[in-house]
Amino acid sequence: MPNLQSFDSTQDKSPIPSLDLSIVIVNYNTRQLLDDCLASLLAADQPAGGMEIIVVDNASRDGSQAMVREKYPPVQLVASEVNRGFSAANNLGVEVANGRFILFLNSDTRVEPDALVKPLAYLAQHPEAGALTVRLIYPNGERDPDNHRGFPTPWNAICHFSGLSRLLPENPRFNGYFASYQNMAETHPVDVIAGSYMLMPMALCRELGGWDETYFFYGEDIDFCYRIRQAGYQIIYYPHVEVLHYKGASSGLRKESAEIARPPKETRVKVAKESVRAMKIFYRKFYRQQYPWIVTAVVLAGIQIRGWFRILKHQLT
């Protein structure tokens, strides 16, 4: 049996410093995907010092909570009565986690046998690294580009949305948004990784105050990466293990998961609106004071216009 720490809600939970890894999974109405994810975690190679799995459920209505209780007794279930969003739910998981390292993992992922031990060993041996991710792939085998990015500076955003980055993909000056000019087969630093698989030291996570709960959905991982970099740590892209990522199963905004998950229109429109709000939050928080007011005005207008089209798309489908 895997070396998991069982959870008994009737007992007081004290920290266990020797526990190597805490895995926090936020779930919202992805019961079958969550089932597959948990099964893959239990089948994976386990850290020598033990691990715990924490599922934070954001008031799912599809039987997710019952499934976890019935099929995975060792997994700690934190059941929220309301949908708190991704950041707040992750922070609930952090509150009860006991590992020296913490892995934030999406429910729509499926891990390979070495997807825990090898990245954990690398991070433990490199104290300059504040976070690490692995190679996320779609079911069709393509790499998830959102898990290897630069920060969305005004210049990077202009090059990306104007198409300049696609015309000059090997030029770092024009392709800073996804930075696909780097060697994806080698371990290297990167500015932004996705919250779909984000491994980091627990001490740093708590030092930075966890996830910014101003964000409900989208943008919170970019914010977290920015603060990790501000604190002087590297963020590492470690492509030597792969994790399957269906992508967007909870939100319904991504074509990659359209065939397996199609949330109702109300959910999709809400998430589309939150994605627009998230971009505005990030820019105002980190870039507003760095650029002239005219640049800020243009960027925020661009975000809003693009957001209108995104919201309209989901209102009409």
C-alpha positions as CSV (number, residue, x, y, z in Angstrom):
1,M,0.0,0.0,0.0
2,P,1.2,3.6,-0.7
3,N,2.7,5.4,2.3
4,L,-0.2,7.8,2.7
5,Q,-1.2,9.5,5.9
6,S,-4.8,8.6,6.8
7,F,-7.1,11.4,8.0
8,D,-9.5,11.2,10.8
9,S,-11.6,14.4,11.2
10,T,-12.3,13.5,14.9
11,Q,-8.7,13.8,15.8
12,D,-6.4,16.8,16.1
13,K,-4.0,17.0,13.2
14,S,-0.5,18.0,14.3
15,P,2.3,18.7,11.8
16,I,4.5,15.8,10.7
17,P,7.9,17.4,9.7
18,S,9.1,14.1,8.2
19,L,6.4,13.9,5.6
20,D,8.0,14.6,2.2
21,L,5.1,15.8,0.1
22,S,1.6,17.2,0.3
23,I,-0.5,17.1,-2.8
24,V,-3.4,19.6,-3.0
25,I,-6.1,19.1,-5.7
26,V,-8.9,21.5,-6.2
27,N,-12.0,19.9,-7.7
28,Y,-15.2,21.4,-9.1
29,N,-17.6,19.0,-10.9
30,T,-14.9,16.7,-12.4
31,R,-15.7,13.5,-10.6
32,Q,-14.5,11.0,-13.3
33,L,-11.3,13.0,-14.0
34,L,-10.6,13.3,-10.3
35,D,-11.1,9.6,-9.9
36,D,-8.5,9.0,-12.7
37,C,-6.1,11.5,-11.2
38,L,-6.2,10.0,-7.7
39,A,-5.8,6.5,-9.1
40,S,-2.7,7.6,-11.0
41,L,-1.3,9.2,-7.9
42,L,-1.7,6.1,-5.8
43,A,-0.1,4.0,-8.6
44,A,2.9,6.4,-8.9
45,D,6.2,5.9,-7.1
46,Q,5.9,7.3,-3.6
47,P,8.4,9.6,-1.8
48,A,10.5,7.7,0.7
49,G,9.4,10.1,3.5
50,G,5.7,9.6,2.7
51,M,3.0,11.8,1.2
52,E,-0.5,12.9,1.7
53,I,-3.2,13.8,-0.8
54,I,-5.7,16.6,0.0
55,V,-8.7,17.2,-2.2
56,V,-10.4,20.5,-1.7
57,D,-13.9,20.3,-3.3
58,N,-15.6,23.6,-4.3
59,A,-19.2,22.5,-3.6
60,S,-19.4,20.1,-6.5
61,R,-22.8,18.7,-7.5
62,D,-21.7,15.7,-9.4
63,G,-21.0,13.2,-6.6
64,S,-17.3,14.0,-6.4
65,Q,-17.2,14.2,-2.6
66,A,-19.0,10.9,-2.2
67,M,-16.6,9.3,-4.7
68,V,-13.6,10.4,-2.7
69,R,-15.0,9.2,0.6
70,E,-16.0,5.8,-0.8
71,K,-13.1,5.0,-3.1
72,Y,-10.1,6.8,-1.4
73,P,-10.4,6.6,2.4
74,P,-6.7,7.7,2.9
75,V,-7.3,10.9,1.0
76,Q,-8.2,13.9,3.1
77,L,-11.3,15.6,1.7
78,V,-11.9,19.3,2.5
79,A,-15.5,19.9,1.5
80,S,-16.4,23.5,0.9
81,E,-20.1,24.5,1.1
82,V,-19.5,27.2,-1.6
83,N,-17.3,27.6,-4.6
84,R,-14.5,29.6,-3.3
85,G,-12.5,29.7,-6.5
86,F,-9.1,28.2,-7.2
87,S,-6.9,30.4,-5.0
88,A,-9.0,30.2,-1.9
89,A,-9.5,26.5,-2.3
90,N,-5.7,25.9,-2.6
91,N,-5.1,28.0,0.5
92,L,-7.6,25.7,2.4
93,G,-5.4,22.8,1.3
94,V,-2.3,24.6,2.5
95,E,-3.8,25.1,5.9
96,V,-4.0,21.4,6.6
97,A,-0.9,20.2,4.7
98,N,2.0,18.7,6.6
99,G,4.6,18.1,3.9
100,R,8.1,19.7,3.5
101,F,7.1,20.2,-0.2
102,I,3.7,20.9,-1.7
103,L,2.4,20.0,-5.1
104,F,-0.6,21.9,-6.5
105,L,-2.2,19.6,-9.1
106,N,-5.3,20.0,-11.2
107,S,-8.0,17.4,-11.1
108,D,-7.9,17.0,-14.9
109,T,-4.4,15.5,-14.8
110,R,-3.0,12.0,-14.9
111,V,0.5,11.4,-13.6
112,E,3.1,8.9,-14.8
113,P,4.9,6.6,-12.2
114,D,7.9,8.9,-11.9
115,A,6.0,12.2,-11.9
116,L,6.4,12.7,-8.1
117,V,9.7,11.3,-7.0
118,K,12.0,12.7,-9.8
119,P,10.8,16.3,-9.6
120,L,10.8,16.2,-5.8
121,A,14.4,15.0,-5.8
122,Y,15.5,17.8,-8.2
123,L,13.8,20.5,-6.1
124,A,15.2,19.1,-2.8
125,Q,18.7,19.3,-4.4
126,H,18.3,22.9,-5.7
127,P,17.5,25.4,-2.9
128,E,17.7,28.2,-5.4
129,A,14.5,26.9,-7.0
130,G,11.3,28.3,-5.6
131,A,8.9,26.2,-7.8
132,L,9.0,23.5,-10.4
133,T,6.8,22.1,-13.1
134,V,7.0,19.2,-15.5
135,R,6.1,18.6,-19.2
136,L,2.3,18.8,-19.4
137,I,0.9,17.2,-22.5
138,Y,-2.6,17.2,-24.0
139,P,-4.3,13.8,-24.9
140,N,-3.1,14.3,-28.5
141,G,0.5,14.5,-27.4
142,E,1.1,18.2,-27.9
143,R,2.8,20.2,-25.1
144,D,0.7,22.6,-23.1
145,P,2.2,26.0,-23.9
146,D,0.6,27.7,-20.9
147,N,2.9,25.8,-18.6
148,H,6.0,27.5,-20.1
149,R,5.6,31.3,-20.4
150,G,7.1,34.7,-19.9
151,F,5.4,37.4,-17.9
152,P,2.6,39.2,-19.8
153,T,4.4,42.5,-20.0
154,P,2.8,45.0,-22.4
155,W,5.4,44.2,-25.0
156,N,5.1,40.5,-24.7
157,A,1.3,40.8,-24.9
158,I,1.4,43.0,-28.0
159,C,3.8,40.6,-29.8
160,H,1.6,37.6,-28.9
161,F,-1.8,39.0,-29.7
162,S,-0.6,40.8,-32.9
163,G,0.9,37.5,-34.2
164,L,4.5,38.8,-34.2
165,S,5.5,35.9,-31.9
166,R,4.2,33.4,-34.5
167,L,6.0,35.0,-37.3
168,L,9.3,35.1,-35.3
169,P,9.1,32.1,-32.9
170,E,12.8,31.7,-32.5
171,N,13.5,35.3,-31.6
172,P,13.4,36.0,-27.8
173,R,12.6,39.6,-28.3
174,F,9.3,38.9,-30.1
175,N,8.4,35.5,-28.5
176,G,8.7,36.4,-24.8
177,Y,5.0,35.4,-24.1
178,F,5.5,31.6,-24.5
179,A,9.3,31.6,-24.8
180,S,9.1,28.5,-27.1
181,Y,12.6,29.3,-28.5
182,Q,14.1,27.6,-25.5
183,N,15.1,23.9,-25.6
184,M,12.1,22.1,-24.3
185,A,14.1,18.9,-23.8
186,E,16.4,20.4,-21.2
187,T,15.8,21.6,-17.6
188,H,15.9,25.4,-17.5
189,P,14.5,28.4,-15.7
190,V,11.2,30.0,-16.9
191,D,9.2,32.9,-15.6
192,V,5.7,31.4,-15.5
193,I,4.3,27.9,-14.9
194,A,0.7,26.9,-14.6
195,G,-1.0,25.9,-11.4
196,S,-1.9,22.6,-13.1
197,Y,1.4,21.2,-11.7
198,M,3.3,23.5,-9.4
199,L,5.7,21.9,-6.9
200,M,7.4,24.1,-4.3
201,P,8.8,24.2,-0.8
202,M,6.1,24.5,1.8
203,A,8.1,27.0,3.8
204,L,8.3,29.4,0.7
205,C,4.6,28.9,0.0
206,R,3.7,30.0,3.5
207,E,6.3,32.8,3.6
208,L,4.6,34.3,0.5
209,G,1.2,34.0,2.0
210,G,-0.1,31.4,-0.4
211,W,-2.3,32.2,-3.3
212,D,-3.8,35.7,-3.8
213,E,-7.5,35.2,-3.2
214,T,-8.4,38.4,-5.1
215,Y,-8.3,36.1,-8.1
216,F,-11.2,33.6,-8.4
217,F,-10.1,31.7,-11.5
218,Y,-7.3,32.4,-14.0
219,G,-4.3,34.6,-13.4
220,E,-3.5,33.4,-9.9
221,D,-0.7,31.2,-11.0
222,I,1.0,34.1,-12.9
223,D,0.7,36.2,-9.8
224,F,2.2,33.5,-7.6
225,C,5.1,33.0,-10.1
226,Y,5.7,36.8,-10.1
227,R,6.0,36.8,-6.3
228,I,8.3,33.8,-6.3
229,R,10.6,35.6,-8.7
230,Q,10.4,38.8,-6.7
231,A,11.6,36.8,-3.7
232,G,14.7,35.9,-5.6
233,Y,14.0,32.3,-6.5
234,Q,14.1,30.5,-9.8
235,I,11.1,28.7,-11.4
236,I,12.2,25.5,-13.1
237,Y,10.8,23.7,-16.2
238,Y,11.7,20.0,-15.7
239,P,10.7,18.2,-18.9
240,H,12.0,14.7,-17.9
241,V,8.6,13.5,-16.8
242,E,5.3,13.9,-18.4
243,V,1.8,14.5,-17.0
244,L,-1.3,14.2,-19.0
245,H,-3.5,17.4,-18.9
246,Y,-7.0,17.5,-20.2
247,K,-7.1,21.3,-19.5
248,G,-10.1,23.4,-18.8
249,A,-12.4,20.6,-17.6
250,S,-13.9,22.8,-14.8
251,S,-14.2,26.0,-16.8
252,G,-15.4,24.7,-20.2
253,L,-13.4,27.4,-22.0
254,R,-10.8,25.2,-23.6
255,K,-11.2,23.1,-26.7
256,E,-8.7,20.5,-25.3
257,S,-11.4,19.2,-22.9
258,A,-14.5,20.0,-24.9
259,E,-15.3,16.4,-25.7
260,I,-15.0,15.1,-22.1
261,A,-16.4,18.1,-20.1
262,R,-18.9,20.7,-21.1
263,P,-20.0,22.8,-18.1
264,P,-23.3,24.8,-18.4
265,K,-23.3,28.1,-20.1
266,E,-23.7,30.0,-16.8
267,T,-20.4,28.5,-15.6
268,R,-18.6,29.2,-18.8
269,V,-19.7,32.8,-18.9
270,K,-18.8,33.4,-15.3
271,V,-15.3,31.9,-15.8
272,A,-14.9,34.0,-19.0
273,K,-15.7,37.2,-17.0
274,E,-13.3,36.1,-14.3
275,S,-10.5,35.6,-16.8
276,V,-10.9,39.2,-17.9
277,R,-11.0,40.5,-14.4
278,A,-7.8,38.5,-13.5
279,M,-5.8,40.1,-16.3
280,K,-6.8,43.5,-15.0
281,I,-5.9,42.6,-11.4
282,F,-2.5,41.4,-12.4
283,Y,-1.6,44.4,-14.5
284,R,-2.8,46.9,-11.9
285,K,-1.0,45.1,-9.1
286,F,2.4,44.7,-10.8
287,Y,2.7,46.9,-13.9
288,R,0.6,50.0,-13.3
289,Q,3.5,51.9,-11.7
290,Q,6.1,50.6,-14.1
291,Y,4.6,52.1,-17.3
292,P,3.2,55.5,-18.4
293,W,-0.5,56.0,-18.0
294,I,-1.1,55.9,-21.7
295,V,0.4,52.4,-21.9
296,T,-1.8,51.3,-19.0
297,A,-4.9,52.8,-20.6
298,V,-4.2,51.0,-23.9
299,V,-3.5,47.7,-22.2
300,L,-6.6,47.8,-20.0
301,A,-8.7,48.8,-23.0
302,G,-7.3,45.9,-25.0
303,I,-8.0,43.5,-22.2
304,Q,-11.6,44.7,-22.0
305,I,-12.2,44.4,-25.7
306,R,-10.7,41.0,-25.9
307,G,-12.8,40.0,-22.9
308,W,-16.0,41.2,-24.5
309,F,-15.4,38.8,-27.4
310,R,-14.6,35.9,-25.1
311,I,-17.7,36.4,-23.0
312,L,-19.9,36.9,-26.1
313,K,-18.6,33.6,-27.6
314,H,-19.8,31.7,-24.5
315,Q,-23.1,33.6,-24.2
316,L,-24.0,32.5,-27.8
317,T,-23.0,28.8,-27.5
